[in-house]
Amino acid sequence: MNRRASLPGADELFRTTAPAPEPTPVRPRSVEAVPDEPAAAPAPPPAKPAASGRVRHDQKITVYLTVQELLDVEQARLRLRAEFGIAVDRGRIVRESVADALRSLHEQGPDASIVKRLS
């Protein structure tokens, strides 16, 4: 007799439980009934990047840090908690930092600090 419990796989544990949205039907329009439409408005500029905060994240990347860089992130986490009362994890610190760098790039373009550091 096998005493191990049979557990579901990751696909089953993380499956989508919300029902799929109903597709909206497309009604055909006659050519004569369509008035001349004005030219399409230009697309709005892309939104400024912002950190996602405390939400479930579906995408993942691996980032390799030196020992010192990891210690610096951990010390920043502890300082945020001790001095400012902000309890966050290292991932949130990294996401905020990435959002800040992307926002700077979006707003300042070639003058952004990330451009200078990476060139």
C-alpha positions in Angstrom: 0.0 0.0 0.0 1.3 3.4 -1.0 1.0 5.9 1.8 1.9 9.0 -0.2 -0.8 11.4 -1.1 -1.5 12.0 -4.7 -1.3 15.7 -5.4 -2.4 17.7 -8.5 0.2 19.1 -10.8 1.1 22.8 -11.1 -1.1 23.2 -14.2 -4.1 22.1 -12.2 -3.2 24.3 -9.2 -2.7 27.4 -11.2 -5.4 27.0 -13.8 -7.7 29.9 -14.6 -11.0 29.6 -12.8 -12.9 32.6 -14.3 -15.2 31.8 -17.2 -14.1 32.9 -20.6 -15.8 36.1 -21.9 -18.5 35.7 -24.5 -17.4 36.9 -27.9 -19.5 39.9 -29.1 -21.3 39.3 -32.3 -20.3 41.4 -35.3 -23.2 42.8 -37.3 -22.5 43.4 -41.0 -23.1 46.9 -42.2 -24.2 47.9 -45.6 -21.8 50.0 -47.6 -24.4 52.7 -48.4 -25.4 53.2 -44.7 -21.8 54.0 -43.6 -21.2 57.8 -43.6 -17.8 59.2 -44.3 -15.8 58.7 -41.1 -13.2 61.3 -40.0 -9.6 60.1 -40.0 -8.7 58.0 -37.0 -7.3 59.9 -34.1 -3.6 59.3 -33.4 -2.8 56.6 -30.9 -2.2 58.0 -27.4 1.3 58.0 -26.1 2.3 54.8 -24.1 1.6 55.0 -20.4 4.4 55.8 -18.1 5.8 52.7 -16.4 4.7 52.1 -12.9 5.6 49.3 -10.5 2.9 46.7 -10.1 2.9 46.5 -6.3 1.3 43.7 -4.4 -0.4 41.7 -7.2 0.0 38.2 -8.5 2.7 38.2 -11.2 2.4 35.8 -14.1 5.8 36.5 -15.6 9.2 35.7 -14.2 12.8 36.5 -15.0 16.0 35.5 -13.3 18.4 38.2 -12.3 21.9 37.4 -11.2 23.4 39.6 -8.5 26.8 39.8 -6.9 27.0 39.0 -3.2 27.4 42.8 -2.5 24.4 43.7 -4.6 22.2 41.2 -2.8 23.4 42.5 0.5 22.6 46.0 -0.6 19.1 45.1 -1.5 18.6 43.3 1.7 20.0 46.2 3.7 17.6 48.6 1.8 14.7 46.3 2.8 15.7 46.3 6.4 16.2 50.1 6.4 12.8 50.7 4.8 11.3 48.6 7.6 13.3 50.1 10.5 13.4 53.8 9.6 10.2 54.2 7.6 7.9 51.4 8.8 7.6 50.0 5.2 7.6 46.2 5.2 8.3 45.1 1.6 10.1 42.1 0.1 13.2 42.3 -2.1 11.1 41.6 -5.2 9.0 44.7 -4.7 12.1 46.8 -4.2 13.5 45.5 -7.5 10.2 46.1 -9.3 10.0 49.7 -8.0 13.6 50.3 -9.1 12.9 48.9 -12.5 9.8 51.1 -12.8 11.8 54.1 -11.7 14.5 53.5 -14.3 11.9 52.9 -17.1 9.9 56.0 -16.1 13.2 58.1 -16.2 13.9 56.6 -19.7 10.4 57.4 -20.9 10.5 61.0 -19.6 14.1 62.0 -20.2 15.0 59.9 -23.2 18.7 60.1 -24.0 19.4 62.2 -20.8 18.1 59.4 -18.5 20.6 58.0 -16.1 20.1 54.5 -17.3 21.1 55.5 -20.8 24.3 57.1 -19.4 25.1 54.0 -17.2 24.5 51.5 -20.0 26.4 53.4 -22.8 
